[in-house]
Amino acid sequence: MNDEEKLNRIIEARMKLKARFEEKMKATPSVADDAPKGSGAINRHGMPSVPIGQTTTSKWPVLDLGYQPNIPLERWRLTIDGAVENPVRLTWKEFLNLPQTKDVSDFHCVTTWSKLNMHWKGVSLLDLAALVHPKENATHVLCYGYDTYTTNLSLEEALKPDVLLVHTYEGQPLPVEHGGPVRMITPQLYAWKGAKWIKRIQFLTEDKLGFWEDRGYSNTAYPWRNDRYSD
């Protein structure tokens, strides 16, 4: 199969996935909340640009589990498996050969800071899902980092077009301290839902808590509902 055929298959599968999850995506609080909590101009999702309890910053604070793995590009791999029809293990070159997405989005940390209008380049999780074809009974993903971190998302959140696996920030390679060579971003959820130094995405047929979710953080993480911790 040549590159054009591969691209056409990804595009076709992407459209089918969008249709499959479109109504669920529209119903998520980050785009359908009739009383979002926050302030500032309305953002690209129709929410206040600064969620409740957040303060904007021009800096990008570094938070991690105390370990910053430095993975050479020739050794980096991304495994996508679980409840999928075509599991894959991508090399760096194969990852960069997938459709690339540029986007501008905001970053909301549960520790109460937000950094707005960040410029990214990477591969959308939607396109990665289109590559592996999730099974009909797949409902969630569990993401794993090279630092042993894990975090979970429902597919209606994970497949939103601004959920990216980014390798470039402001035109430069993503720094190691921020999860380089590749991290996941989740602009419509608190940022802990995006694993740094990502190495695996496992599709699941039922939900499974990640590192912080298992330690009392919210399982849904909606910034405009101040949804930081589990009840």
N, C-alpha and C positions, 0 to 999 in steps of 0.2 A: 504494500500500500504506500503510495507516495504522500508527500506532505500535504498537498492540496486535498487529497481524499481524507486524510486524517482530520484536517481542519473542518471539512464539511461534515464529517461524522460527529465531531464535537459540537458544532453549531446546531445540528439537528437534535442531538441528545440534550443540549442546553435548553432548547425551546420546549422540548417535552417536559423537562424537569420544572421549568418555570410555570408551565400550564398546570402541572400536577400540584404545585405548592402555592400557586398564586393567591388563592383565596385565604389560605392560612397565613401567608405573609401579610396580606392586607389587614388581617384581624389582630396582628400583634400590637401591643401597647405603644411601641416606639413609632408607629405610623397611624394608629387608630385611636389613641387616647383622646377623649373629648374634654379632659381637664388636666393636661400635663402640667407638672410643677417645675417652674423655672423662670428665667428672665432673659431679656435681650431680644434681639431681632429673631424672627422665625427662620429656622435653618432649612436646609434642603429637604428634610423629611417632614416639615410642617411642625416641628417642635421648637420651643424656645432654645436659643443657641447655648445658653448656660443652664444646665439642669439644677434643680434645687440642691442646696448645700455645697455647690461647687464654686471655686474661684479660678479665674483664668490666669494662666502663666505664659510667659514667653520662653521659659526654659523647658527642658524635657527631663524631669527627675528620673533617676534610675532606681528601679525596684526589682529585686529578684530573691531567690532562695539562699543567697550567699555563695553561689557558684555560677561563674560565667564561662561555659564551655566554648572553646575556640576550635571550631571544626574546619579543617582545610577543605576547600571546595572539591578537591578530587576525592575526598572521603565522604562528603555529605551525600545523604540519601533521604528520600521521602517515600515512605511506604503508605499506601492507601489500600485498606483491606477491610475485612469484616463482611457485613451483609451487602456485598456487591457482586456483580456478574463478572467483572474483569479486574481483579486486584493487580496493582502495579507497584514497582519499586523504581523510582525515578532517580537518575543521576542529575548532577547540576546542569549538564548540557541538555538533557531531555527536558528538564524543568523550564529552562530558558527557551526551548523550542516550542513550548505551548503558547497559546494566545496570551499576549501581555496587555494588562489593563493599567491605565493611568487614572488616578482619581485624587480628589481633594476631599478630606473628611476631618472630623474632630475626634479627639482622644480624651475620654473621661475616666479618670482613675478614681477608684473607690476611696482613696485617701484624701479626697476633696479637691483635687486640682483638675483643670481641663485645659488642654492646649488645642486651639482652634486652627482650622484651615491648614492642615498638614498635607504636603504633596507626596504622593506615593506612586510606586510602580511595582507591579507584581502579577500574580496569577489569581484569578477569582476562584473561590472554593466551588462556585457553581460550575466553572469549567473543569475543575478537577473531578467533581462529581459526574459530570457528563462523560469524562474519560473512562470512569470505572463502572458506570451504570448501577446505581443503588437498587437493591431489590425492592419489590413493592411493599414489603413489611418493614423496611428501614425507617426509623423515626428520629434517631439522634446520631451525633458523632461524639467521639471521645478523642481529644487531641493530646499528643504526647510530645514533650520537649526533650532535648538531649540532656537537660539538667534534672531529669526525672519528674518534672512537673506534668500535671494532667489537668484538663478542664473540659467540660461537656457543654454541648449546645443542642437544642432541638433543630431539626432540619429546616423548619420554617424561618429560623433565625440564621442558621449557617449558610443557607443558599441565597441570602439577600445579595444584590449585586455589589455592594460596597464591602463585603467580607472578603478580604484579600490575604494571600500569602505574599508579603512584600519583601523585596530584596533591595529596593532603592528608596531613599528618603531625601527629598529636596535635591534630586539629581545626583546623589552620591550613594555608594554602597551602604547598606544599613549597618551601623556600627555594632560591634560585638556586644557592647554593654546594653544595647537596646534589642538584642535578639538576633543579630546577624550571624550567619548570612541570610536567614529567612525567619520571619515571625508572622504570626497571624494577627490581623486587626479586626475589631468588631465595633465599628463606629456607633452603632445603635444600642450597644450594651456597655456596661463597665468593662474597662480594658483587661481585667484579669481573665476574661473569657477568650482572649487571644494569646495563645501559647507562644512564648519566645523560643528561639532555637528549635523550631518545630522539626520533628522527624517522622511522625506517624499520625495518620488520621484514620480512625477505626469507625466504620459505620455500624450502628447498633440497632437491634430490633426492640430495645427498651432502654430507658434512661439509666445512666450510671454516673454517680457523683464523681467529680474531679477533686483535686487537692484541696482547694479552698472551700468548695461546696461541702466537702466532708468535714470541714472544720468550722462550720457555722455561717459561712457566707451564703447569700441568696442563690438559689438554683436558677433564677430567671434574670436577675441583674439589670433591671430597667432603670436607667438614670433618672428619667422624668417622673418616676414614682418613688424616688429615694429608696430604691429596692436593694439595699446593701447587705442585709443579713437575714437569715432564715428566722421564722417566728419561733 
